[in-house]
Amino acid sequence: MPYIANRVGAGEEGVFCLLQNWIAQARKDGKEIINLGVGSPNRRPENPILQELLESAKEDKSYEYPFIDPKLPEAIADWYKDRFGVSLEPENQVLPLWGSQEGFAHFPLVTMEQEDLCILPDPGYPIYHYMPNMVDGHSWNLPLEEKNGFMPDFSGVPEDVAQKARFLVLNYPNNPLGVGATLDVLEDAVKFCKKHDIWLIYDNAYCELAFDGFRPPSVLEVEGALDVAVEVNSFSKTFNMAGMRIGFVVGNERFVKALGRLKGNIDYGLFMPVQKAAIKALTHPDRDAIIARTRQMYQDRRDAFIQSAAEKGWEVIPPMGSMFIWTKVPNCDDDVSFVEFCIRETGVVVTPGRAFGEKGRGYVRIALVREPEVLAEAASRIAEALGKWACARV
Ligand SMILES: Cc1ncc(COP(=O)(O)O)c(C=O)c1O
């Protein structure tokens, strides 16, 4: 058989195969499934964005190879100025991506050689843990522990790791943890990366999904951050545009230009109607109102879940941001068997914490991807079933 490279991995993870089997069995047993496993928005973008997409899709020239419309980096830079007070040069410090996931997959190609090392958060968004594979490199996991409020503790990074690493990835508001970071945490991260001369790749995909008045900062607000940092952001959650695949990276010019050179050999930019829709999202006079409605939507969903759980005696800590609830498995560290139990007994699908790294063991992630009444029903079903939960390992 012709060869497939090891770096691709063996295929679907064991846990996810198990999940599919359990869901199929629960369906057979007549359970109505509520799938809160995947963090995919369940609404379409607001009308002005959609309208722009449709209009642009009617034009012949939208079907030529696309270039990056300079209005897009300009709109991104203007938004960063308004939202974070950060000044960016659109032509040098802003690069649109096919979604931030594409950026993460390609960052190692511009920052690491074979066998090099990077520092990744544990738990963390799964693509991060795939990054070193892209260059046959290695990673060191930076534990995000509940006792530290899920914030990084740089004093625990061994000196040889810090010396060898090419980049550090951080993400707040965090998927899967739901916690947000204040500027002082980002200042420490910049200081750490400057001291060791490594890149800081900051994932701010949930900067607009933060609740109870919390306004997540940009890492680029930290003085001097531009020397070592880039920030990744996305239209997926802020504007319900996940299916359109558009995001961006902003920050250090050398990094952005190197990635631009690499991408010049991979893609021709993004489908023009998607670019136009993104420009509309950022420049529309109702932009902030659109964002505020999305934020409120997730806050209402969060509250519906938490309140319904509390009414049935299940205490769940409310997330500060993101679109996820992260909660400890009651009296047990076996998150996988708890997920099997939830699906079998209640039809509610959640994700086992270990899918996000070893430090996720003993937790589950609940994605707020249904309307409030459905989430309240899901919380109530799980809370009612907890009396039967006996931590049986599968
Ligand atoms: C933390 C985090 N970063 C990035 C992404 C990917 O976003 P995009 O749709 O822009 O690829 C996600 C998607 O769920 C995410 O949770």
The ligand as a MOL file (V3000), in Angstrom:
LIG
                    3D

  0  0  0     0  0            999 V3000
M  V30 BEGIN CTAB
M  V30 COUNTS 16 16 0 0 0
M  V30 BEGIN ATOM
M  V30 1 C -10.6700 28.4540 21.2800 0
M  V30 2 C -11.0280 28.3190 19.8440 0
M  V30 3 N -10.2030 28.8420 18.9460 0
M  V30 4 C -10.4530 28.7530 17.6330 0
M  V30 5 C -11.5990 28.1070 17.1820 0
M  V30 6 C -11.7920 27.9320 15.7000 0
M  V30 7 O -12.4740 28.9370 15.1760 0
M  V30 8 P -12.5870 29.0970 13.5960 0
M  V30 9 O -14.0000 28.7620 13.2700 0
M  V30 10 O -12.2390 30.5250 13.3280 0
M  V30 11 O -11.6340 28.1460 12.9420 0
M  V30 12 C -12.4930 27.5690 18.0810 0
M  V30 13 C -13.6990 26.8810 17.5960 0
M  V30 14 O -14.4550 26.2790 18.3010 0
M  V30 15 C -12.1980 27.6660 19.4460 0
M  V30 16 O -13.0040 27.1430 20.3690 0
M  V30 END ATOM
M  V30 BEGIN BOND
M  V30 1 1 1 2
M  V30 2 1 2 3
M  V30 3 2 2 15
M  V30 4 2 3 4
M  V30 5 1 4 5
M  V30 6 1 5 6
M  V30 7 2 5 12
M  V30 8 1 6 7
M  V30 9 1 7 8
M  V30 10 2 8 9
M  V30 11 1 8 10
M  V30 12 1 8 11
M  V30 13 1 12 13
M  V30 14 1 12 15
M  V30 15 2 13 14
M  V30 16 1 15 16
M  V30 END BOND
M  V30 END CTAB
M  END
